[in-house]
Amino acid sequence: MNIFRFAGDMTHLISILVLLLKIYATKSCSGISLKTQELYALVFLTRYLDLFTDFISVYNTVMKFVFIVSSLAIVWCMRFHPVISRSYDKALDTFRYYFIVLGCFVLALLIHEKFTLQEVLWAFSIYLEAVAILPQLVLLQRSGNVDNLTSQYVFFLGAYRAFYIFNWIYRYFTEIYFTRWIACVSGLVQTALYGDFFYYYFVSWKNNSKLKLPA
């Protein structure tokens, strides 16, 4: 554990709390991509298969549990909650995410650290997380104006991965055997996908105006 990983974990947690605040406080999931949330649920379910088999620390176990439960709760609310589900922008959330799921799974079969079920699924979760934000970004571009809580959610989600890049740089220079190259490359791709959003986010913050992404 180092300060960069801790900061990454906390910004990731904050992003989830902001999203839950938006959903439960406004009783609306408008502007949120269900497909992105389903992809994140799949990411956590396939990455944390070791939750009940390998104990690292209480902190590690709690964080894994929080990410799994919160992602499933968000998906359930957007699909089945009698009030919240009615605000879901289905007409805008049309990204064909089955293709990226299949592509990530094939890539995991080809490029992994060890050919075991757990390691292949871990690689799959890393590849999938790198592109899971795409349906959300596409939805925001189609909708144009972005409400404050949604923009904060996406910002903290991007910041989480940026902090993890600093974490990997730190580990590269402080650990003799650092082998998480799959996570590093995927993390760089994931952070790059946020580039356009970050630009318009900081422009809106500087001008004290509502975030608006170009179509």
N, C-alpha and C positions, 0 to 999 in steps of 0.2 A: 504493500500500500504506500502511495506517495500523494503529495498534495494535488497533483494534476488528476490522478485517478479519482481521488475523493471529490474534487470539484466537478469532474465529469459525472460521477454518480449523483451528486446533489442537483446539478442542473437537469439531469435526466428525470430525477424524482420531481423536481419543481415543474417540469413540462407536463408530467402526468397529473400533478395536483391542479395546475392551471386548467387543463382540459376537463378534469372532473368538476372543478368549480364552475366552468362555463356551462357544462351539461346540467348540473344539479341546481345552480343558482338561477339560470335563465330558463330551465326546462326546455332547452333547445340544443340540437346538434347541428344547426345550420352552419354551413361552411366547413364542416368536418367530413373527411372522406372515410366512409365505412371500410372501404377496400384497404386503405392504409392501416386502419386499426386492426383489421383481420390479418394483414400481413405481419404486423408487430406481434399479435397473439401467437401466430405460427412461429415467428422468430424465437420468442421466449419458451414456447413449449418444446421446440426441438433443441434449443441450446442448453436448457436446464434439466435435462434428463437425469443428471447426477444429483438432483436435489435431495433425494432420499437414500442415496448410496455413498456419496463422498462428502464428508464434512470438512470444511476448510475453516470456517469461523462463524460465530453467531451473526456477525454483520453480513457476511456473504450469503448465508442461508436466508436471512430476513429480506435482503434486497431481491433475491431471486423470487421468493414467495410474493413479495409486493408487486413485482413486475408482471408475474403470471396472473395473479388475481385481478389486478387493476385493468390489464388489457382485456381479459375475458369479461369483466364487468362493463367496460365501455362498449364492447361489441354487443353484449346482451341488451344494454340500454338503447343503443341505436337501432337494433333489430326488433326488440320485443316490448320495450316500455310503452305503455298505452299513450303517453303524452309526448315523450321525447322522440320516439320513432317517427311521428308524423311530420317533424321538422327536417327530416333527412332529405338532402338534395339529390335524390336518385337520378334525376335527369342530367345533372352536371357531373355526377360521379360515375363516369362510363369507361374509365381506364381498364383495358383488358389485361388484368394482372395475372391471369393464368399463364401467359407466355413467360413472364419474368420468373414465376415460381418454377416452371418447368426448366427454364434456362439455368437458374441457380442450382437446381437439383442435379442437372447434367454436369455442370461445372464442378460441383462438389464431388461427384463420382470420379472426375478426372483429376482434380487438384485438391489434395487433402494432406494432412500430416501423417495419418495412419489409416489404413483401410480396415476400419472397424465401424460398426453401426453408429456408435456414439460419436466418433471423430468425423465421419462423413456428415452426420446430421449437424454437428457443430460447425463444420465448414459451410454447409448449406445455410445455416442461420446467419452466419457472417455475411455471405454473399447477398442473402435476401434482405438483411437489414440495410445494406448499402443502397438499395434501390426502393425500399419500402415507402419512402416519402414521395415517390413520383406521383401516385394518384392524388395525394393531397396537394402537391404543387400545381398539378394540372387543374384540379378543381378550383383552386384559388385564382388562377389565371382566367378561367372561364367566368367566374363570378364577379371579377373586377375588384370591387371594394371588399376589404377584409376587416372584420370587427376586431377590437382591441385584444380580447382574450384569445382569439384564434391566432392572431399574429404573435402574441407572447408565447403561446404554446409552440409554434413552429420555431420561433427564435431560440427558445431554451433547448429544444430538441436538437437544433443544429449546433448550439454551443456545447452541448454534451459531447458530441463527436469531436469537435475541435479540441476540447480539453484532453480527450483520449489520445489525440495525435501527439500532444505535448507529453503525455504519459509514456507513450511508446518511445519517443525520443529520449526521455529521461532514462528509461529502462535499457535502451540500447547502449548508453554510455556508462551505466552503473552495474549491469548484469553481464557476466562472462558469456553465458549461453542464452542469447535472446532469439527465439525462433518463431515468434508470432507474426510472420511476414504476410500470411493470408489476411489477418485482421488489419495490419498496417495499410496494405494496398487497398483493401475494401473500404477502410476508413477514409482514406484520401479521396476515393471516388465519391463516397457519401457526402463528405464535406464540400466537395466541388459542386455537387448538385444544389447546395444551398446558396451558392455564390450570388445568383441573380436576386434571390429573396433577401439576403443580407443587405445587398446594395439598396434596394428600395425600402427596406426596413429602416436603415440609418438615414436615408433621405427624408422619410416621413417623420422620423424622430427629430432630426435637425430642424425641419420646417414646422414642427409641432402640428402635423396634419395627419389625417387618416391614411393608413396604408392602402395603396392601390397598385396592383400589379398590372402590367400591360398584357393585353389579350394575345 
